[in-house]
Amino acid sequence: MTYSLLARDPDHDRFAVAVVTCQLAVGAFVPHTRAGTGAIATQGETNPLFGSRGLELLASGMPADAVLERLLQEDAGRDFRQVHLLDANGPIAAWTGPQTAASAGHRSAANVSVAGNFLAGAEVLDETLERWLQTEHLPWPERLIAAMRAGQEAGGDRRGRQSAALRIQGAEVYADLDLRVDNAPEPLEELATLVTEARKPYVADFSRATPCRAEPGRTPDSADPQQPLPY
């Protein structure tokens, strides 16, 4: 009941998940990330344990395809699930169960995976992936929005849309950017507005002052006002 995109940026050691659906609060259950580990989107008849369990297995050093096999072995409802994941080294694994609501499927290229169900058609996946591949010049938040817009323009979730989420995970325990629109007529456009807000000075100043691994004692007084934002 969703379409989503996972991405890996090996140059900056970060991951991203973007997702849109015709359900309430998609950001609460579908996107999962962990620093230095990987990204997972669990959808269809969503099993949120795929996120937490999958990240644990990835963190143990298990590659993406083996993690997916383990998750499916442990879940009697796997035929109703859709899940895709990528690990810290780039490999991608994806599953669309035979009982997942059609049109459903997944696509991938180097460091990017797209999956969806209840779609207007396969072109939703194709257009989302193609737009991502064509927009390397954009900052990541805007690139994610652009790719998801392409999928929406191709029909998106055939039932409509209600919520959206965008998560970018860097080196910290917390996400560099974690934005959610839980209930809106045009959630992707609301999400784009939040991305714009995230670049405003008051938000940037807060981000620069937040304690991090390298500076656990960072305070507003010690923050570097010229430090670039991680997103």
Secondary structure, DSSP 8 states (H G I E B T S, - for coil): -EEEEEEEETTTTEEEEEEEESSS-GGGTSEEEETTTEEEEEEES--THHHHHHHHHHHTT--HHHHHHHHHHT-TTGGGEEEEEEETTS-EEEEE-TTS-SS-EEEEETTEEEEESSBS-THHHHHHHHHHHH-TTS-HHHHHHHHHHHHHHTT-BTT---EEEEEEE-SSSS-SEEEEE-S-SSHHHHHHHHHHHHTSHHHHHHHHHS--SS-TT--TTT--TT-----
